[in-house]
Amino acid sequence: MELKDKVAAVTGATSGIGLAVAHNLRSAGMKLVLTGRREERLKKIAAELGQTAYVAGDMTDPAVPGRIVQKALSEFGRCDAVINNAGTIEMGSVEEIDIDRMCEMVRLNTEAAFRMIYVALRHFRSVGGGDMITTSSVLGKTVRPRFGAYAGTKYAIEGLCEGLRKEMAGTGIRVMAVQPGLVMTELHDDWEVHPKDAQGMKTPLQPEDIARSVRFMLEQPDHVVIPQLMVLPAEAEI
Ligand SMILES: NC(=O)c1ccc[n+]([C@@H]2O[C@H](COP(=O)([O-])OP(=O)(O)OC[C@H]3O[C@@H](n4cnc5c(N)ncnc54)[C@H](OP(=O)(O)O)[C@@H]3O)[C@@H](O)[C@H]2O)c1
C-alpha cells in the first residue's frame, strides 16, 4: 500500500524493533500511534517524530488494545496497520525456568498479542481492509534447548497468524509475521552473557534491519501478501 498519510499503530515502540519501525514508517509519511509502559519515553519520541500520538499502558491489560485503535481513530480518523510487536523473553530449561516470570511472558507474547489481533481485526472488518504484522521470531520456527518456553509463545503466534491469514483471504485484510534472528535491542540487557557472545556472533541484526523489512511488507501492492518474512544475521547457523 501507499504509506503516505496512512496510520499505523506500533506496540512496544519505546525501544528496539518497535522504535526503529516507528522511525522508518514516519519517514515514509505514516502517522503513528505508539505504545509502551514508559510514558516519558513515549512523550519524547512522539514530540521528535511529529504526527504521532501515544497510549501508555501495559499490553497485558485487556483494555489497552481497544484504546490503541480508538486513539488512532480519534487522533487521525483511521487505522490502516497494526505492528503487533511488544514482547519479552525468559530463557531457561523447562526444569529450572521461573514459572511465574514464564507465565508473565506468555501473557504478554501470546495473550496480549492475540487480543491486539482480535481488536484490530474487528476494526479492519468494519472498514474492509487493513494490515497486521506481528513480531514473531526465528524461534517461532525452530527451537533450541533453554528457549522452549519463549519459542512456545512465538509458535503460538505463528499458528494464530497463519490460521487467520487463511480465514481473511480475499477480504482486504493482510495478516503477516516477521521472524527476526538475533537483534541488538534492550531485550537481553539483563542477561549475564549476551546471546551474541554466547553464539560467538560478530554482526547481529540492528533494529533498523527489521524496520526495513516491516516497511517492505506494508508497501506490497494490495494483491500481494508476505505471510512470513524471516530475517537473519548472515552469519547465523540456526
Ligand atoms: N531482539 C531480538 O533478538 C528479537 C528476536 C526475535 C524476535 N524479537 C521480538 O521483537 C519484539 C520486540 O523486542 P525488542 O527486541 O525490540 O526488545 P525491547 O527493546 O526490549 O523492546 C520491547 C518493547 O516491548 C515493550 N513492552 C515490554 N513489556 C511490555 C508490557 N508488559 N506492556 C507493554 N509494552 C511492553 C517495551 O516497552 P516498555 O518497557 O516501555 O513497556 C518495549 O517497547 C518482541 O516481540 C521480541 O520477542 C526480538
The ligand as a MOL file (V3000), in Angstrom:
LIG
                    3D

  0  0  0     0  0            999 V3000
M  V30 BEGIN CTAB
M  V30 COUNTS 48 52 0 0 0
M  V30 BEGIN ATOM
M  V30 1 N 15.8650 -8.7400 19.9470 0
M  V30 2 C 15.8080 -9.9260 19.3780 0
M  V30 3 O 16.8310 -10.6290 19.1880 0
M  V30 4 C 14.4870 -10.4590 18.8980 0
M  V30 5 C 14.4810 -11.5600 18.0310 0
M  V30 6 C 13.2730 -12.0680 17.5850 0
M  V30 7 C 12.0950 -11.5010 17.9940 0
M  V30 8 N 12.1080 -10.4290 18.8500 0 CHG=1
M  V30 9 C 10.8220 -9.8620 19.2610 0
M  V30 10 O 10.8090 -8.4950 18.9270 0
M  V30 11 C 9.8370 -7.8230 19.7460 0
M  V30 12 C 10.4280 -6.5090 20.2520 0
M  V30 13 O 11.5190 -6.8010 21.0990 0
M  V30 14 P 12.8840 -5.9760 21.0830 0
M  V30 15 O 13.9530 -6.9400 20.7340 0
M  V30 16 O 12.7370 -4.7390 20.3060 0 CHG=-1
M  V30 17 O 13.0530 -5.6980 22.6530 0
M  V30 18 P 12.9910 -4.3740 23.5500 0
M  V30 19 O 13.9760 -3.3590 23.0680 0
M  V30 20 O 13.1000 -4.8680 24.9470 0
M  V30 21 O 11.5190 -3.8080 23.2710 0
M  V30 22 C 10.3830 -4.3880 23.8500 0
M  V30 23 C 9.2410 -3.4010 23.7400 0
M  V30 24 O 8.0580 -4.0080 24.3010 0
M  V30 25 C 7.5240 -3.1470 25.2890 0
M  V30 26 N 6.9350 -3.9280 26.3780 0
M  V30 27 C 7.5420 -4.8760 27.1320 0
M  V30 28 N 6.6910 -5.3490 28.0600 0
M  V30 29 C 5.5180 -4.6710 27.8800 0
M  V30 30 C 4.2610 -4.6930 28.5200 0
M  V30 31 N 4.0060 -5.5410 29.5390 0
M  V30 32 N 3.2850 -3.8490 28.0870 0
M  V30 33 C 3.5230 -3.0070 27.0710 0
M  V30 34 N 4.6960 -2.9480 26.4010 0
M  V30 35 C 5.6820 -3.7690 26.8120 0
M  V30 36 C 8.6950 -2.3180 25.7900 0
M  V30 37 O 8.2230 -1.0690 26.2620 0
M  V30 38 P 8.0760 -0.6580 27.8050 0
M  V30 39 O 9.2000 -1.2800 28.5600 0
M  V30 40 O 8.0960 0.8280 27.7530 0
M  V30 41 O 6.7340 -1.1910 28.2150 0
M  V30 42 C 9.4920 -2.1220 24.5190 0
M  V30 43 O 8.9900 -1.0210 23.8030 0
M  V30 44 C 9.4350 -8.8230 20.8340 0
M  V30 45 O 8.1830 -9.3800 20.4920 0
M  V30 46 C 10.5270 -9.8760 20.7490 0
M  V30 47 O 10.0740 -11.1570 21.1790 0
M  V30 48 C 13.2730 -9.8940 19.3000 0
M  V30 END ATOM
M  V30 BEGIN BOND
M  V30 1 1 1 2
M  V30 2 2 2 3
M  V30 3 1 2 4
M  V30 4 1 4 5
M  V30 5 2 4 48
M  V30 6 2 5 6
M  V30 7 1 6 7
M  V30 8 2 7 8
M  V30 9 1 8 9
M  V30 10 1 8 48
M  V30 11 1 9 10
M  V30 12 1 9 46
M  V30 13 1 10 11
M  V30 14 1 11 12
M  V30 15 1 11 44
M  V30 16 1 12 13
M  V30 17 1 13 14
M  V30 18 2 14 15
M  V30 19 1 14 16
M  V30 20 1 14 17
M  V30 21 1 17 18
M  V30 22 2 18 19
M  V30 23 1 18 20
M  V30 24 1 18 21
M  V30 25 1 21 22
M  V30 26 1 22 23
M  V30 27 1 23 24
M  V30 28 1 23 42
M  V30 29 1 24 25
M  V30 30 1 25 26
M  V30 31 1 25 36
M  V30 32 1 26 27
M  V30 33 1 26 35
M  V30 34 2 27 28
M  V30 35 1 28 29
M  V30 36 1 29 30
M  V30 37 2 29 35
M  V30 38 1 30 31
M  V30 39 2 30 32
M  V30 40 1 32 33
M  V30 41 2 33 34
M  V30 42 1 34 35
M  V30 43 1 36 37
M  V30 44 1 36 42
M  V30 45 1 37 38
M  V30 46 2 38 39
M  V30 47 1 38 40
M  V30 48 1 38 41
M  V30 49 1 42 43
M  V30 50 1 44 45
M  V30 51 1 44 46
M  V30 52 1 46 47
M  V30 END BOND
M  V30 END CTAB
M  END
